[in-house]
Amino acid sequence: MSDVKLLLERQARWQRARQALTWPEKVRVAEQARGSVLRLRRSAEGDHQLEQAGPAEKVKRRLT
């Protein structure tokens, strides 16, 4: 089976499983995803700020 076909079948299984969830479960999954996205954004912002910082500031931020 091709990689694309496997990927599409896996996606279809995931969609069917998600469709079968109750509303409270769907809300919980959405809240978890939102929390993950926010943490990733904060991490990316921190990485960007570290790139802009001077050498002394980089050492200071890594120690804290």
Secondary structure, DSSP 8 states (H G I E B T S, - for coil): --HHHHHHHHHHHHHHHHHTS-HHHHHHHHHHHHHHHHHHHHHHHHHHHHHHS-HHHHHHHHH-
